[in-house]
């Protein structure tokens, strides 16, 4: 296990790196005509901005922490054993909003060791929102402490529902139907990481997605937990490699959010 000083150094570096990488992505965002875009599947796009931003992050981490492993959405990963800390990165979470000129995209950088999520940094360059957390030290947005909303019912706020080509129509319809029957309202902005951070700061009361990849959620899950929220144990459920379901909410409403998915 890394000591407190080592983790603090990694968090500080990740915060700075997320901002630097965000500026790289932002330059592309402001000049969309320069982008080369390809499709990875239905409603699943990747651009040169994704690759270039991830390469900036990957190289910087390799230079600063050469003993750490890396898993990235665009450039793949290294084999990780139980003794190796691993950085889990999505250079642009919300590529489709990014390509459409919308503000709801972010850089997501997480650090985990074994089955522990230790560090999470999520930076949204367009809105200049920087969420950060380290295990046992709370969560912040732009340096200010944040906390989940103390909701006890779906009628007290809005729940974000994630959806991708890995989610079945039947799952989505079931979640939406159950939420509507309980008086809930749904939200989706195209970025799982950013939506989860909005749960952490109390703007949303919960998040649910039947299947999500680790790079889309790991950093934000650290932030939610450090903001007083509850999530399922994504890493224990082999989420780092295979992905899986995510449930996140304030403590009182977590069982309700979790039970929306059969």
N, C-alpha and C positions, 0 to 999 in steps of 0.2 A: 504494500500500500504506500502511496506517495504521502509525504508529510504535508502539513498545512502550508508551509512556505512554498513548496513545489506546486501545489494546487493553486495558490494565490498567483504565482507567476504565470501559470497557464491561463488562468482567467484573464489577467491583465493583457496578456499577449493576444488572446482570442478576441477581446473587445476591440483592441486596436486593429487587428487583422480584419475583423468583420467590417469595420468602417472603411478601411483601405480597399477591400474587395468591393464593398458597396459603391464606392466612387468609380471603380472600373466598370461595374455593371451600369451605373447611372449614366455614364458617358454614352454607352450603347443605347440606353433607353431614350436619351435625348436626340439620338440620330438614328431612328429606326430604319431609314433607307440603306444604312450600311450593313445591316444584319443578313447573314446567311441562315436560313431556317430550314429544318427538315422535320419529318414526322417519325415518331417512334411507334405510332399506333393511333387509333381514333381519339381525338381530343387530347393528344399527348405529343407536344412539340418540344424541340430543342433548338437552340440557336448558338451562333458563335459566341455570343455573350456568356452563355452558360459554361461552355468549355474554357474560355479564356479566364473567367472569374475563378473557376475551380482550380485551374493551373496556378494562378497567383496564390491561392490559399494553400494548395498542396505543397508547393515549393517552399513557401515561407515556414510551414510547419516542419517540413523535412530538415530545413536548415537550422531551426531553433531547437527542435526536439527530435533528433534523428532516431532515438530508440522507440518512439511511438509509432503505432500503426495508423493506417488511414483507410477510410471507406468513404467514397464520394459517389454521388449519383451519376456523374458523367464519365469519370475516368476510372471507375472501379475501385477495388480495394486490395489490401494485403491480407494474408492469413493471420488471424488473431488468436493467440492462446490466452489462457486465463491470467497470465502474468504480464501481459502487454496492455498498456493503455492504448486506446484507439480514439482517434478523431473521426467524427461522423459528420459529413458536410453536404449540404445542398447549396450550391452557389447562388441559385435563383429559385427559391420556392415560390411557385406562382408564375411559371413561365408564360402561360396563356394570358393572364392579365398583363404581364410585362409586355408581351408582343402586341396587345391591343391598346397600349397606352394608358392602362389603369395603374393606380398607385399601390394596389394590394399585392406586392411581392416583397421578398426579403432575402437576406443572406442568413443561413442557419448553420451554426457551428456548435457541436456537442463534443464532450469528452467523457468516456466511460472506461471503467476498469472492472473486468469480470462482469458481475451482474449488478454493478452499481453505476448509476448515472450521476456524474460528479459535477459537470460544468455545462451550462447552457448559455449561448449568446445568440440572439436574433436581432438583426438590424434591418429596418425598413428605410432605405435611403430617401425615398420621395417625401415621406412624412417626418423623417429624422427621428424615428422612435428606436431606441436602443434598449432592449430587454436583456438582462444579465442575471445569472444566479450561480452560486456555488453551494454544494451540499453543506447544510448546517449554518449558512450565513444569510439566508433570506434572499429575496428577489427585488430587483429594481427596474424602473423604466427611466432612462435619462438621469440616473443617479438617485432617484427618489424611490423609497420603499413602496411596494405594491402589495395588494392582498386581494384574494378572491371575494366575490360578493356573497353575502350570507343569505342566499336564497334557500327556501324550504319547499318550493313548489314550482312546477313548470310555468305557472301563471305569473311568476314574479320577474321574468326576464326572457331573454332570447337565447336559444341553443344553436350552435353552429353544427351543421351536418355535412361531413365530408363525403365526397363521392368521386369515384374514378372508374376506369374500365375494369378494375378488379372487384368492384362491388356489383352484385346482381341487382336487377330491377326489383326482384321480390324483396330483397333486404331493404332497399331504399323505400319502397312502398310501405313495408311494415313499420319502419321507424317513423316515417312521416304520419302514417295513420294513427299510431299509438300516441305520438306527440300531440296531434290535433285533438284526439279524444280527451286528452288530459288538459286541454286549454293552453298548450304550448305554442310558441312561434319559432320558426327556423330562420337560419341565416347561412349564407355561403359567400365567401369572397374570393375563392380560388387559391388560397394559400392556407394549408393546414397549420404550418408553423405560426403564422401571424394570427390566425383565428384562436389557436391555443393560447397565445400570449394575451389576447383580449379576454380570455377566461381568467388568466392570472391577475389581470389588473381590474377585474370586475365589470368590464363592459359587456361581456357575455356570461351566462350562468353555467354553461356546459358545452362540451364538444363530444361528438360521437362520430366514428367512422368505422365501417366494417372491415376495411383493409387499408393500411397505410404503410409506406416504407419507412425504415428507421431514420433516413436522412431528412424526411419531411416532418418528423415529430420529436426526435430525441431531445434536442436542445430545449424546445418549449415544454416538454414534460418535466425537465429539471426545474424550469422557471415556475411552472404551476405548483409543483410540490413545495418549493421554497416560498411560495406566496400563500401557503396554507390550504391548497387544494389537494384533491385525491385523484390519482390515476390508477389504471390497472398496471400490473407489473410487466411492462412491455418486454424488457430484456429477459426475464425469467421464462417468458413464453416464446423465446427464440426469435424475437422481433428484429434483432440486429441483422441477421442474415436473411430471414424469410419474410419479414414484415408481419403485420397482423392487425387485429382490431385495436382501437384506442377509445377509451372512455375517460373523460376528465370533467371534474366539476368541483364546486364547493362541497364540504363534507356532508351536509344535511341532504343535499339533493343527488349525491353521487349514486346511491342505489337506484333511484328513479331513472337516471340517465343510462346506467348500465343495463337496466331491464328493458329499455326500449328495443334492444336487439335480441331476437330470440336465440 
